[in-house]
């Protein structure tokens, strides 16, 4: 018939299609209940699979490896679908109520059909992800940066030497450059300038390696520094020294490298290290080293030698004026003339000019300047027999000018640590407190003002240098100043320091009876079996050795010992019961050991004030509240002792506690400890791991002393900030709504939150790392960040790291200028536009990676 189309459909086929839609698997309404149940079950299995995978990945990342892109992609897809499924399940109760006629129909068919179809699709996606979540390899090696830039203060008179050194290094025939000169002349600074120039100049190098050698030559330490630069994995740490050398040789044999060796005191055998000696036939690698001795240049077969002399009279005077300051020099018309005379006494040595210049910058009266010249003229040179006598005499002037004997003792105490050792400020202050150099009075946040004042004065006097160690403020001594301190300390403080000299046992010639302080750090001592009589010994450092056991009688005759450091002896699993003989002990550091329980002997140390058990295997603190009632400092960070009801009860018995670090796995326990504000205020370092909760609240009043917060492998949908007192809810709270002391936050594998606007409550944040949080879409939410009561974020931020954040689209709506930023790392953030970090990149920062 015209205009008609006839379509023949077999009757049984039509019936099957109709039945399938009404009663079969594709009836999204009828199958809704079953699919929802299957979806919830499958999603739970997927979460468990994800958590197991994250645990395995975390183990690999602890080795220094970086997760593979396929693993990261799978985890990101899981995070994305987890969020989608959660949103989908919110409508479950409403849709179930709409079902009618035995579940075959709905009161809102179109809406329910669409919902049922979405449920079915998500179920299929979850099943697919479950099947894909099997990986043979999880992580690989992360490429190391070619050059690690060094921070350098403004230099005077060094530019020409940088040019000469650079020209020498760039010569095709040149292979090894030796830079020599007396201690304190600026060799390390020159080497740092060369290091940075490789970062600034276009070159064909594969890697620049910086190694600190120091006086106590240890090939193991040199190999470790080189491998730490060449290999981001940590598997090499378990290799023998021969295997390490072979690994170095294999890697460097394929690379064009620059090896910068700082502070050689003797010949270094490159073959022992595994470094292939540069030749004209190989690929243009170079070695540059610094030393005090010209002979070392010859031993190292340097192609070129460069002597770094002291500054000329004019350059020395320019530097001295800069250090002293124009205001000080103009306080009296005679002072400039006197200043020139003092400057001459520094012999053009930059270290001396800085140290003495700082000492004189605070002299306001002309008579003080005249007295300084008198002291410098009458200094006894013969006291210093080892090094440059005149310079050490001048440097001792700065030591003699310290405020009082206590400050001098604090300075000399720093020489107990190995050369070039970076000492954390808070740890140094703890030593000083327990030695009795300074009072033990602490602020509410646990800090000791007097200790920080002394450190500040020593830094300003150029007797200590400031650094950061593991994101924590630290200091160290220049090796010349350390030698001066060792000489003075040996005579005035009765100190014995033998650090990093490969001792395998405690020296038999140690004069225990007269010594007050002994440091045998960074050696290879495995056993301690002697029973020395040391009535005057107050400090004993045995950290960073290979201790496996200590005899029961070792501590028997140490009645005056107040400081004992056994940290970083990883094979030390128990203490002798004889430790109870240390009746005066106030400080005990057992961090990074294998200690798993508190021995009966340890629990008898009732005068103990500070106990460090971080990174140990300790599983219980039962009895500590009654056994060690005077504890003020207890550190449990990253130990298996997690804060629970029992430990909170135990900790409350410590009435004098001021500083606490610890770990939490339970949201209820986190809330519980914050309700005990006296205890919570002590918390300075907190590790939250494997915690699951819809909402977690941090109280800025309770956690007022918090300095570092780590959250790992956790699922938290929202993090809230509260600033009302939990103990005094009926009283108005005038406290700051911010964390005043929180300076470091590390968020790794945190699932759930879409933004981190709560970071606005940490205005003094210096270090922020956010990694592998698949749900995160922005750091600071626009609406929350625009509130008038919130300050501009990240004004003190120094390092900013964003890794593996697949859903991250922006940092904040109007990126602020970050005046303190030194380093920003952005990796595997696929949806984050480059413009989001462009403003940071334009600020001449030290390092920006993508």
Buried (B, 14 or more C-beta within 10 A) or exposed (E): EEEEEEEEEEEEEEEEEEEEBEEEEBBBBBBBBBBBEBBBEBBEBBBEBBBEBBEBBBEBBEBBBBBBEEBBBBBBBBBBBBBBBEEBBEEBEEBBEBBEEEBEBBEBEEBBBEBBBBBBBBBEBBBEBBEEBEBEEBBBEBEBBBBBBBEBEEBBBBEEBBEBBBEBBEEEEBBBBBBBBBBBBBBBBBBBBBBBBBBEEEBEBBBBBBBBBBBBBBBEBBBBBBBBBBBBBBEBEEBEBEEBBEBBBEBBBEBBBBBBBBBBBBBBEBEEBBBBEBEEEEBBBBBBBBBBBEEBBEBBEBBBBBEBEBBEEEBBBBBBBBBBBEEBBEEBEEBBEBBBBBBBBBBBBBBBBBBBBBBBBBBEEBEBBBEBBEBBEEBEEEEBEEBBBBBBBBBBBBBEBBEEEBBBBBBBBBBBBBBBBBBBBBBBBBBBBBBEBBEBEBEEBBBBEBBBEBBEBBBEBBBBBBBBBEBBBBBBBBBBBBBBBBBBBBEEBBBBBBBBBBBEBBEEEBEBEEBBBBBBBBBBBBBBEEBBEBEBBBBBBBBBBBBBBBBBBBBBBBBBBBBBBBBBBBEBBBBBBBBBBBEBBBBBBBBBBBBBBBBEBBBBBEBBBBBBBBBBBBEBBBEBBEBBBBBBBBBBBBBEBBBBEEBBEBBBBBEEBBBBBBBBBBBEBBBBBBEBBEBBBBBBBBBBBBBBBEEBBBBBBBBBBBBBBBBBBBBBBBBEBBBBBBEEEEEEBEBEBBBBBBBBBBBBBBBBBBBBBBBBBBBBBBBBBBBBBBBBBBBBBEEBBEEEEBEEBBBBBBBBBBBBBBBBEBBBEEBBEBEEBBBBBBBBBEEBEEEBBEBBEEEEBBBBEE
